[in-house]
Amino acid sequence: MTAAPASAVRPLPAWQTSAAPLVGRALLAPLFLISGVGKLTAFTATVGYIGSVGLPFPELAYGGAVALEVVGGLMLLAGYKTRWVALALALFTLATALLFHSALADQNQFIHFLKNIAVTGGLLQVAAFGAGRWSLDARRG
């Protein structure tokens, strides 16, 4: 099977190059913002949960998670350094799925695992294709 000639490829509709990436970022970012702010209000419980899966230095992991979720969520929403922050959030989300939601026999954990895998996929799309027209990245050139 051969690919269509380049002249046969139609340009994308304007909404796909402007509104859709913005809406996608706006739908992904709250997951991280709400989670990061939630961790700020539950230091002891969060550090205990991180330690319960055997991660070393749970306080340090807590600080890194909060920083990445809050700052990364804001950067993703604004479309600033979008490809890098989306990649960092994708790796974080995948690690979270594997470390914290790997009890797949538990239906609740299985759903969280699949959600994290799906979010990772969405973030990899953002990393691959960028923030779109309505972003700080586009304004910077």
NUDOFI-23935 format. One record per residue (C-alpha): x, y, z; residue in one letter; residue number from 1. Coordinates in pm, whole numbers, plus 50000, padded with zeros to 5 digits. Layout:
# NUDOFI-23935
+-------+-------+-------+---+-----+
|    c1 |    c2 |    c3 | r |   k |
+-------+-------+-------+---+-----+
|     X |     Y |     Z | a | NUM |
...
+-------+-------+-------+---+-----+
//
This chain:
# NUDOFI-23935
+-------+-------+-------+---+-----+
|    c1 |    c2 |    c3 | r |   k |
+-------+-------+-------+---+-----+
| 50000 | 50000 | 50000 | m |   1 |
| 50142 | 50340 | 49908 | t |   2 |
| 50089 | 50670 | 50080 | a |   3 |
| 49882 | 50942 | 49919 | a |   4 |
| 50087 | 51205 | 49739 | p |   5 |
| 50162 | 51514 | 49947 | a |   6 |
| 49937 | 51723 | 49722 | s |   7 |
| 49639 | 51505 | 49822 | a |   8 |
| 49679 | 51578 | 50194 | v |   9 |
| 49422 | 51832 | 50306 | r |  10 |
| 49509 | 52089 | 50572 | p |  11 |
| 49355 | 52043 | 50914 | l |  12 |
| 49048 | 52250 | 51004 | p |  13 |
| 49131 | 52557 | 51214 | a |  14 |
| 48969 | 52415 | 51530 | w |  15 |
| 49211 | 52122 | 51524 | q |  16 |
| 49515 | 52347 | 51519 | t |  17 |
| 49391 | 52602 | 51770 | s |  18 |
| 49097 | 52513 | 51996 | a |  19 |
| 49144 | 52137 | 52031 | a |  20 |
| 49498 | 52152 | 52174 | p |  21 |
| 49391 | 52422 | 52419 | l |  22 |
| 49087 | 52223 | 52531 | v |  23 |
| 49299 | 51909 | 52560 | g |  24 |
| 49552 | 52086 | 52783 | r |  25 |
| 49271 | 52242 | 52987 | a |  26 |
| 49120 | 51897 | 53046 | l |  27 |
| 49451 | 51733 | 53143 | l |  28 |
| 49595 | 52004 | 53368 | a |  29 |
| 49333 | 51992 | 53649 | p |  30 |
| 49424 | 51630 | 53724 | l |  31 |
| 49770 | 51744 | 53826 | f |  32 |
| 49671 | 52073 | 53987 | l |  33 |
| 49403 | 51920 | 54210 | i |  34 |
| 49625 | 51626 | 54301 | s |  35 |
| 49920 | 51851 | 54386 | g |  36 |
| 49713 | 52089 | 54598 | v |  37 |
| 49551 | 51788 | 54768 | g |  38 |
| 49894 | 51659 | 54864 | k |  39 |
| 49974 | 51997 | 55022 | l |  40 |
| 49680 | 51953 | 55259 | t |  41 |
| 49770 | 51594 | 55351 | a |  42 |
| 50145 | 51585 | 55411 | f |  43 |
| 50155 | 51304 | 55669 | t |  44 |
| 49912 | 51076 | 55487 | a |  45 |
| 50081 | 51130 | 55151 | t |  46 |
| 50433 | 51070 | 55284 | v |  47 |
| 50304 | 50757 | 55458 | g |  48 |
| 50148 | 50631 | 55136 | y |  49 |
| 50467 | 50696 | 54940 | i |  50 |
| 50668 | 50513 | 55206 | g |  51 |
| 50423 | 50222 | 55210 | s |  52 |
| 50522 | 50120 | 54856 | v |  53 |
| 50889 | 50110 | 54953 | g |  54 |
| 51015 | 50426 | 54786 | l |  55 |
| 51323 | 50570 | 54954 | p |  56 |
| 51313 | 50925 | 55092 | f |  57 |
| 50934 | 50963 | 55089 | p |  58 |
| 50955 | 51328 | 55203 | e |  59 |
| 51174 | 51411 | 54903 | l |  60 |
| 50942 | 51219 | 54670 | a |  61 |
| 50649 | 51410 | 54820 | y |  62 |
| 50816 | 51746 | 54748 | g |  63 |
| 50901 | 51643 | 54394 | g |  64 |
| 50549 | 51517 | 54327 | a |  65 |
| 50387 | 51834 | 54461 | v |  66 |
| 50623 | 52057 | 54262 | a |  67 |
| 50579 | 51862 | 53940 | l |  68 |
| 50202 | 51839 | 53971 | e |  69 |
| 50141 | 52204 | 54061 | v |  70 |
| 50409 | 52374 | 53851 | v |  71 |
| 50380 | 52123 | 53567 | g |  72 |
| 50002 | 52147 | 53569 | g |  73 |
| 50019 | 52526 | 53541 | l |  74 |
| 50280 | 52508 | 53265 | m |  75 |
| 50070 | 52255 | 53074 | l |  76 |
| 49760 | 52471 | 53108 | l |  77 |
| 49943 | 52782 | 52987 | a |  78 |
| 50119 | 52594 | 52710 | g |  79 |
| 50467 | 52693 | 52831 | y |  80 |
| 50759 | 52459 | 52753 | k |  81 |
| 50475 | 52224 | 52671 | t |  82 |
| 50656 | 51936 | 52505 | r |  83 |
| 50904 | 51901 | 52793 | w |  84 |
| 50648 | 51937 | 53070 | v |  85 |
| 50411 | 51693 | 52898 | a |  86 |
| 50693 | 51438 | 52872 | l |  87 |
| 50784 | 51486 | 53240 | a |  88 |
| 50420 | 51451 | 53345 | l |  89 |
| 50381 | 51143 | 53122 | a |  90 |
| 50678 | 50971 | 53286 | l |  91 |
| 50551 | 51069 | 53632 | f |  92 |
| 50201 | 50941 | 53551 | t |  93 |
| 50334 | 50612 | 53415 | l |  94 |
| 50555 | 50565 | 53723 | a |  95 |
| 50255 | 50642 | 53945 | t |  96 |
| 50050 | 50377 | 53766 | a |  97 |
| 50320 | 50115 | 53806 | l |  98 |
| 50414 | 50197 | 54166 | l |  99 |
| 50083 | 50291 | 54326 | f | 100 |
| 49812 | 50122 | 54118 | h | 101 |
| 49963 | 49785 | 54032 | s | 102 |
| 49723 | 49573 | 54241 | a | 103 |
| 49527 | 49492 | 53926 | l | 104 |
| 49307 | 49230 | 54096 | a | 105 |
| 49146 | 49520 | 54289 | d | 106 |
| 48895 | 49673 | 54047 | q | 107 |
| 48942 | 50024 | 54188 | n | 108 |
| 49320 | 50002 | 54147 | q | 109 |
| 49276 | 49855 | 53798 | f | 110 |
| 49061 | 50154 | 53697 | i | 111 |
| 49320 | 50397 | 53838 | h | 112 |
| 49593 | 50207 | 53654 | f | 113 |
| 49407 | 50229 | 53322 | l | 114 |
| 49326 | 50598 | 53381 | k | 115 |
| 49694 | 50671 | 53437 | n | 116 |
| 49791 | 50479 | 53124 | i | 117 |
| 49533 | 50675 | 52921 | a | 118 |
| 49653 | 51008 | 53064 | v | 119 |
| 50010 | 50906 | 52979 | t | 120 |
| 49898 | 50849 | 52621 | g | 121 |
| 49733 | 51190 | 52605 | g | 122 |
| 50043 | 51358 | 52746 | l | 123 |
| 50263 | 51180 | 52491 | l | 124 |
| 50038 | 51322 | 52218 | q | 125 |
| 50091 | 51670 | 52363 | v | 126 |
| 50466 | 51604 | 52381 | a | 127 |
| 50469 | 51491 | 52019 | a | 128 |
| 50250 | 51761 | 51866 | f | 129 |
| 50299 | 52058 | 52097 | g | 130 |
| 50069 | 52307 | 52264 | a | 131 |
| 49895 | 52443 | 51956 | g | 132 |
| 49824 | 52796 | 51843 | r | 133 |
| 49670 | 52923 | 52169 | w | 134 |
| 49966 | 52880 | 52403 | s | 135 |
| 50262 | 53068 | 52544 | l | 136 |
| 50487 | 52848 | 52331 | d | 137 |
| 50319 | 52976 | 52013 | a | 138 |
| 50345 | 53338 | 52131 | r | 139 |
| 50718 | 53291 | 52195 | r | 140 |
| 50765 | 53158 | 51843 | g | 141 |
+-------+-------+-------+---+-----+
//
